[in-house]
Amino acid sequence: MQRQSSSFIIRHASSRDVGHVSDILTESFYRSHDRKVNWLLRCFTDLAYPLLRYGIMLDLNSRFSEQTPCYACLVATHTTNKSQAIASLEICMRYVPTKPHHQFWLGHTMQQYPYIFNLAVHPQWRRRGVAKQLLLAAEKTVKQWGFSRLYMHVLEDNQPARSLYDDIGYRLHDQENSLNHWLLGHPRRFLLQKNF
Ligand SMILES: CC(C)(COP(=O)(O)OP(=O)(O)OC[C@H]1O[C@@H](n2cnc3c(N)ncnc32)[C@H](O)[C@@H]1OP(=O)(O)O)[C@@H](O)C(=O)NCCC(=O)NCCS
């Protein structure tokens, strides 16, 4: 698969992309770009960065080598440098509740559906429509697997991601009501769903 639209190409990742994808994930999920973040925490993440990146790389390598059916990692590259991934997402099968949260009285059954995780765009390439293109390519991939529904989790306080998902039609399916939220004020995890 290779989809080209505007200046970005979306394709399936290969083992050669593992280094770049690990950089994107570490940079996006562990390094804060918020100037208000305490300098001590910033120093800590800077020191731990190589270790975090190495852990992510091992996980990616094992997912790539397992060759699980219905697993995919898609990457986006810019047409000027087709070998350097600038964004990625992964899709796997995951058990999710079949009934939305407001129908809790109908019981709590779980079923496996395609699930998106680890969506991240390198900070230098954000707000150019790359994530949107990756998500649309993910829909085409799961359609080829015979599904017409996708799920993903998002944290309540991740406003950029929530705007993006809302923009392309993901809707709230379920929400986690953990003790951490009620006692410690931690953001909730929302399970989103899109039918296409
Ligand atoms: C969330 C993220 C993937 C968005 O990637 P992106 O390539 O910048 O998103 P796009 O350019 O495709 O944005 C499409 C739409 O989403 C919304 N959006 C994206 N980023 C936004 C932001 N920072 N603030 C408000 N809306 C935003 C907008 O509606 C945008 O359309 P517009 O640019 O025409 O207004 C990126 O910010 C990121 O990697 N964040 C860190 C990792 C992360 O949180 N991943 C999601 C985990 S659930």
The ligand as a Tripos MOL2 file, in Angstrom:
@<TRIPOS>MOLECULE
LIG
   48    50     1     0     0
SMALL
NO_CHARGES

@<TRIPOS>ATOM
      1 C1         -2.8860   14.7860   18.0860 C.3       1 LIG1
      2 C2         -1.9050   14.7790   16.9090 C.3       1 LIG1
      3 C3         -1.7210   13.3140   16.4650 C.3       1 LIG1
      4 C4         -2.4940   15.6090   15.7600 C.3       1 LIG1
      5 O1         -1.6420   15.4890   14.6260 O.3       1 LIG1
      6 P1         -1.6460   16.5940   13.4410 P.3       1 LIG1
      7 O2         -0.9680   15.9990   12.2610 O.co2     1 LIG1
      8 O3         -1.1190   17.8590   13.9600 O.co2     1 LIG1
      9 O4         -3.2080   16.7360   13.1660 O.3       1 LIG1
     10 P2         -3.8440   17.2870   11.7880 P.3       1 LIG1
     11 O5         -2.9690   18.3400   11.2230 O.co2     1 LIG1
     12 O6         -4.1960   16.1160   10.9240 O.co2     1 LIG1
     13 O7         -5.1650   17.9620   12.3620 O.3       1 LIG1
     14 C5         -6.4490   17.7490   11.8120 C.3       1 LIG1
     15 C6         -7.4610   18.5140   12.6450 C.3       1 LIG1
     16 O8         -7.4140   18.0960   14.0120 O.3       1 LIG1
     17 C7         -7.6080   19.2250   14.9000 C.3       1 LIG1
     18 N1         -6.3560   19.5330   15.6350 N.ar      1 LIG1
     19 C8         -5.1440   18.9420   15.4810 C.ar      1 LIG1
     20 N2         -4.2400   19.4800   16.3500 N.ar      1 LIG1
     21 C9         -4.9070   20.4240   17.0450 C.ar      1 LIG1
     22 C10        -4.5170   21.3260   18.0820 C.ar      1 LIG1
     23 N3         -3.2510   21.3630   18.5650 N.pl3     1 LIG1
     24 N4         -5.4610   22.1570   18.5890 N.ar      1 LIG1
     25 C11        -6.7330   22.1410   18.1300 C.ar      1 LIG1
     26 N5         -7.1650   21.3220   17.1280 N.ar      1 LIG1
     27 C12        -6.2630   20.4620   16.6050 C.ar      1 LIG1
     28 C13        -7.9550   20.3860   13.9680 C.3       1 LIG1
     29 O9         -9.3620   20.3390   13.7610 O.3       1 LIG1
     30 C14        -7.1870   20.0050   12.7050 C.3       1 LIG1
     31 O10        -7.7020   20.6140   11.5430 O.3       1 LIG1
     32 P3         -7.1560   22.1010   11.1440 P.3       1 LIG1
     33 O11        -5.6420   22.0600   11.2540 O.co2     1 LIG1
     34 O12        -7.6610   22.2460    9.7470 O.co2     1 LIG1
     35 O13        -7.7720   23.0300   12.1410 O.co2     1 LIG1
     36 C15        -0.5200   15.4020   17.2910 C.3       1 LIG1
     37 O14        -0.7490   16.6370   17.9270 O.3       1 LIG1
     38 C16         0.3200   14.5300   18.2160 C.2       1 LIG1
     39 O15         1.1190   13.7210   17.7450 O.2       1 LIG1
     40 N6          0.1820   14.6870   19.5420 N.am      1 LIG1
     41 C17         0.9780   13.9490   20.5250 C.3       1 LIG1
     42 C18         0.6150   12.4890   20.5760 C.3       1 LIG1
     43 C19        -0.8690   12.2880   20.8540 C.2       1 LIG1
     44 O16        -1.4560   12.9480   21.7040 O.2       1 LIG1
     45 N7         -1.4620   11.2880   20.1570 N.am      1 LIG1
     46 C20        -2.8610   10.9610   20.2920 C.3       1 LIG1
     47 C21        -3.0250    9.9460   21.3680 C.3       1 LIG1
     48 S1         -4.7310    9.5630   21.6320 S.3       1 LIG1
@<TRIPOS>BOND
     1     1     2 1
     2     2     3 1
     3     2     4 1
     4     2    36 1
     5     4     5 1
     6     5     6 1
     7     6     7 2
     8     6     8 1
     9     6     9 1
    10     9    10 1
    11    10    11 2
    12    10    12 1
    13    10    13 1
    14    13    14 1
    15    14    15 1
    16    15    16 1
    17    15    30 1
    18    16    17 1
    19    17    18 1
    20    17    28 1
    21    18    19 ar
    22    18    27 ar
    23    19    20 ar
    24    20    21 ar
    25    21    22 ar
    26    21    27 ar
    27    22    23 1
    28    22    24 ar
    29    24    25 ar
    30    25    26 ar
    31    26    27 ar
    32    28    29 1
    33    28    30 1
    34    30    31 1
    35    31    32 1
    36    32    33 2
    37    32    34 1
    38    32    35 1
    39    36    37 1
    40    36    38 1
    41    38    39 2
    42    38    40 1
    43    40    41 1
    44    41    42 1
    45    42    43 1
    46    43    44 2
    47    43    45 1
    48    45    46 1
    49    46    47 1
    50    47    48 1
@<TRIPOS>SUBSTRUCTURE
     1 LIG1         1 GROUP 0 **** ****
